[in-house]
Amino acid sequence: MTNHRYANAVSLAAQATMCLLKKVPVLKVQLDQNAPASGANNHVIHLPAKYWQDNVWIALSGSVAHAIHEGRGKNNLFMTDDAPRYEKAFNLCYELVSPRAPAQLKDLLRFNPKETVEAVHKGNYPEGVHGHLKGSLTRYCKEHSKRKEFAEEMLNTEIHHLFKFITGSNSFMGITYLFAEELHEQSTLNAEDVIDLYCGSYVQMRTQPKLQELIRLAA
């Protein structure tokens, strides 16, 4: 079970497992039937978590579990296909600490704030910006860079704790593998399927030697 499709099933299953641990309802889990690698049809549909940290963990749990499944260490958790999840998690951190734009800059930053900030860092100011407005925009962009660095530090801390949590858990990877087995076979799990599997997972983990061995190897 080291094929790409099963590995993708593990990634999706881990997200579903994390949702349930965080008491976030899962509506649907979909695994692409044909694509050998990560595809657009691979997704977990769930309600948003109440706390930003839970949303970060849910966003990254699939990537981290995938890395653990493949035997990659904590310094090699993310691959190219994980970029959207990583970016989503970073944005969740940044939204928490991002600076508020001064009133005089709101119109200027209304449509493409990211592009505007990047341009200013390169010394390219929007046309017509000068004097006090230019100074205000310069200070905002400097503060933006500081907050961005802080958000990256926040994210790295959460990744460390997430990896430690999953590898230290006696049940996370076991439940994930149960979900992955079913998802790999069925391709789609609805809300009722997820709840039924989760409720029966602890019993199955105690009675199936194969899953006990998988949990031991993943720990």
Secondary structure as the mmCIF struct_conf table of DSSP 4:
data_model
#
loop_
_struct_conf.conf_type_id
_struct_conf.id
_struct_conf.beg_label_comp_id
_struct_conf.beg_label_asym_id
_struct_conf.beg_label_seq_id
_struct_conf.end_label_comp_id
_struct_conf.end_label_asym_id
_struct_conf.end_label_seq_id
BEND BEND1 ASN A 3 ASN A 3
HELX_RH_AL_P HELX_RH_AL_P1 HIS A 4 LEU A 21
TURN_TY1_P TURN_TY1_P1 LYS A 22 LYS A 23
STRN STRN1 VAL A 26 GLN A 30
BEND BEND2 GLN A 33 ASN A 34
BEND BEND3 PRO A 36 ALA A 37
TURN_TY1_P TURN_TY1_P2 ALA A 40 ASN A 41
STRN STRN2 HIS A 43 HIS A 46
HELX_LH_PP_P HELX_LH_PP_P1 LEU A 47 ALA A 49
BEND BEND4 LYS A 50 TYR A 51
HELX_RH_AL_P HELX_RH_AL_P2 TRP A 52 HIS A 69
TURN_TY1_P TURN_TY1_P3 GLU A 70 GLY A 71
TURN_TY1_P TURN_TY1_P4 LYS A 74 ASN A 75
BEND BEND5 ASN A 76 ASN A 76
HELX_RH_3T_P HELX_RH_3T_P1 THR A 80 ASP A 82
HELX_RH_AL_P HELX_RH_AL_P3 ALA A 83 VAL A 97
HELX_LH_PP_P HELX_LH_PP_P2 SER A 98 PRO A 102
HELX_RH_3T_P HELX_RH_3T_P2 ALA A 103 LEU A 105
TURN_TY1_P TURN_TY1_P5 LYS A 106 LEU A 109
BEND BEND6 ARG A 110 PHE A 111
HELX_RH_AL_P HELX_RH_AL_P4 PRO A 113 HIS A 121
TURN_TY1_P TURN_TY1_P6 LYS A 122 GLY A 123
HELX_LH_PP_P HELX_LH_PP_P3 TYR A 125 PRO A 126
TURN_TY1_P TURN_TY1_P7 GLU A 127 GLY A 128
HELX_RH_AL_P HELX_RH_AL_P5 GLY A 131 GLY A 168
BEND BEND7 ASN A 170 SER A 171
HELX_RH_AL_P HELX_RH_AL_P6 PHE A 172 GLN A 186
BEND BEND8 SER A 187 SER A 187
STRN STRN3 THR A 188 ASN A 190
HELX_RH_AL_P HELX_RH_AL_P7 ALA A 191 THR A 207
HELX_RH_AL_P HELX_RH_AL_P8 PRO A 209 ALA A 218
#
